[in-house]
């Protein structure tokens, strides 16, 4: 393994692709890149591994990618497509260890409500998730192993969500900007020149809470990354025939970035 690897666990929008009951060309596609579980990534380094968001398919994503180690879980926001696999973190607490969980205050409050059995010591039973909560603040870095992570505030409709910049060895390795509509100049400046930009690119048509392809491409031009990958993709977008500007590609489930 290299010193830093990202696996795209899921690249799909909140309903996943194929969508229930849909007969469109993408939902019926045999191209495995068009089968999109809900958006999440898994990051591996020699000394630690972590997941950003636990989707409803988190267990299946871990089985598909052979995930055997999770040392921490980070959360962008508390929409159901990003947190409802939380209970499957129990597999990484089986030796009785607590699992660090990093989130903003509103997201942590939502996790506590949805998964009270995990956060309340009086509810602890063998085999339960044992989270160790860590509240994070925008632009205040923290470390997992030798990687520095900086939470990045963004707007996603009527809520704030967090992206994450990951730096290692003095290099901006990756920025994960999922589920966003507004990205401030301060965030752009902080991630400028990053090696891999993984960014919300829902569809071609405008959307009130997500970046369109045109908006995401314009953001990428401002950030000027080494490579750009669109994620949180809906069923409007066929992988094989979608044409994107140079330097921009569609992410897909199972894609590995090193």
ABEGO torsion letter per residue (X at the ends): XBABBBBBABABBAAEOBBBGBABAAAABABAAABBBBBBBBBBBAABBBBBEBBAAAAAAAAAAGBABBABBBBABABAAAAAAAAAAAAAAAAGBBBBBBBBAAAAAAAAAABAAAABAAABBBGBBBBBBBBBBBGBBBBBEABBBBBBBBBBEABBBBBBBBBBGGBBABBBBBGBABBBAAAAAAABGBABBBBBBABABBBAABBBAAAAAAAAAAAGBABBBBBGBBAABBAAABBBBBGBBBBBBGBBBX
